């Protein structure tokens, strides 16, 4: 269960500075947080959602964590920048979540580190993050 307020280093910006989010709404399968003190015309949202499809051995759960930030484009129009992670797990046909944890750890380490480093790179200079931000391969 996620807390009502994310305010103890759960979310950081590219400089490694803590951002504080508060819960805005919750329904059965989705939760939304908003940045505390955000500019109303530029909402900054963090969302967690789950969807289950299929049944029995074919049942799958798709869980997503998504961050959206509305910014003013060079055209002066509002534009939304989004980043999200989706984990698709065949929950109807696995004994535990060990391999799901493995692939998520692979993704997180690829995005937030370089080579043999053990430091989390919030500045988006990790191999995967750099490729995502710069459109490089």
C-alpha positions as CSV (number, residue, x, y, z in Angstrom):
1,X,0.0,0.0,0.0
2,X,1.4,3.3,-1.1
3,X,1.4,6.2,1.5
4,X,-0.9,9.2,1.2
5,X,2.1,11.5,0.7
6,X,5.4,10.7,-1.0
7,X,7.7,13.0,1.0
8,X,10.7,10.9,2.2
9,X,12.9,10.6,-0.9
10,X,10.5,8.3,-2.8
11,X,10.6,10.6,-5.8
12,X,13.6,12.7,-6.9
13,X,14.4,15.0,-9.8
14,X,17.4,14.9,-12.2
15,X,19.5,16.7,-9.6
16,X,18.7,14.1,-6.9
17,X,16.5,16.6,-5.1
18,X,13.4,15.2,-3.3
19,X,10.0,16.0,-4.8
20,X,6.9,15.8,-2.6
21,X,3.7,14.4,-4.0
22,X,0.3,14.1,-2.4
23,X,-2.5,11.6,-3.3
24,X,-5.2,13.2,-5.4
25,X,-7.5,10.3,-6.0
26,X,-7.8,6.5,-5.9
27,X,-10.1,4.0,-7.5
28,X,-10.0,0.3,-7.6
29,X,-7.1,-0.1,-10.0
30,X,-5.5,3.4,-10.3
31,X,-3.9,5.9,-8.0
32,X,-2.9,9.4,-8.8
33,X,-0.5,11.8,-7.0
34,X,0.1,15.5,-7.7
35,X,3.3,17.5,-7.0
36,X,2.8,19.5,-3.8
37,X,3.0,23.2,-4.8
38,X,2.8,22.6,-8.6
39,X,1.8,25.4,-10.9
40,X,-1.9,24.8,-11.7
41,X,-1.4,25.3,-15.4
42,X,1.5,22.9,-15.4
43,X,0.3,19.8,-13.6
44,X,3.0,17.2,-12.5
45,X,1.4,13.8,-11.9
46,X,2.5,10.4,-10.8
47,X,0.1,7.5,-11.5
48,X,0.1,3.8,-10.6
49,X,-2.4,1.5,-12.4
50,X,-3.2,-2.2,-12.8
51,X,-5.1,-4.1,-15.4
52,X,-5.9,-7.8,-15.4
53,X,-6.8,-9.7,-18.5
54,X,-7.5,-13.3,-19.2
55,X,-8.3,-16.0,-16.7
56,X,-6.8,-19.2,-15.4
57,X,-3.3,-20.0,-16.7
58,X,-3.6,-17.2,-19.3
59,X,-4.3,-14.5,-16.7
60,X,-1.9,-11.5,-17.0
61,X,-1.5,-8.3,-15.0
62,X,-0.2,-5.2,-16.6
63,X,1.0,-2.7,-14.0
64,X,2.2,0.7,-14.8
65,X,3.9,3.6,-13.1
66,X,3.7,6.8,-15.1
67,X,4.9,10.4,-14.6
68,X,3.4,13.2,-16.7
69,X,4.6,16.8,-16.6
70,X,2.8,19.6,-18.5
71,X,5.3,22.3,-19.8
72,X,5.0,25.3,-22.0
73,X,6.4,24.5,-25.5
74,X,8.4,27.0,-27.5
75,X,5.1,27.6,-29.4
76,X,3.7,28.8,-26.0
77,X,1.2,25.9,-26.1
78,X,1.0,23.4,-23.3
79,X,2.8,20.1,-24.0
80,X,2.9,16.9,-21.9
81,X,6.1,14.9,-21.3
82,X,5.5,11.4,-20.1
83,X,7.7,8.6,-18.8
84,X,6.4,5.2,-17.7
85,X,7.3,1.7,-16.9
86,X,5.0,-1.2,-17.6
87,X,5.4,-4.7,-16.1
88,X,3.4,-7.4,-17.8
89,X,3.3,-10.6,-15.6
90,X,1.6,-13.9,-16.5
91,X,0.1,-14.1,-12.9
92,X,-2.0,-17.1,-13.9
93,X,1.0,-19.3,-14.7
94,X,3.9,-18.4,-12.4
95,X,4.7,-19.7,-8.9
96,X,6.3,-16.5,-7.6
97,X,7.5,-13.0,-8.7
98,X,11.2,-13.7,-8.7
99,X,11.7,-13.5,-12.5
100,X,9.4,-10.4,-12.6
101,X,11.7,-8.7,-10.1
102,X,14.7,-9.8,-12.1
103,X,13.5,-8.1,-15.3
104,X,12.4,-5.0,-13.5
105,X,15.8,-4.8,-11.8
106,X,17.5,-5.2,-15.2
107,X,15.5,-2.3,-16.6
108,X,16.1,0.0,-13.6
109,X,19.8,-0.7,-13.5
110,X,20.2,-0.2,-17.3
111,X,18.5,3.2,-17.0
112,X,20.1,4.4,-13.8
113,X,23.7,3.3,-14.0
114,X,26.8,3.1,-16.2
115,X,28.9,-0.1,-16.5
116,X,30.2,-1.3,-13.1
117,X,28.9,1.7,-11.2
118,X,26.8,1.1,-8.1
119,X,25.6,4.7,-7.9
120,X,22.1,5.7,-9.1
121,X,22.4,8.3,-11.7
122,X,19.3,10.6,-11.3
123,X,20.7,13.0,-13.9
124,X,19.6,10.6,-16.7
125,X,23.2,9.8,-17.8
126,X,22.8,6.0,-17.3
127,X,23.0,4.0,-20.5
128,X,19.3,3.3,-20.8
129,X,18.1,6.8,-19.7
130,X,20.6,8.5,-22.1
131,X,19.3,6.4,-25.0
132,X,15.7,7.3,-24.1
133,X,16.3,11.0,-23.6
134,X,18.6,11.5,-26.6
135,X,16.9,9.0,-29.0
136,X,20.3,7.2,-29.4
137,X,21.1,3.5,-29.9
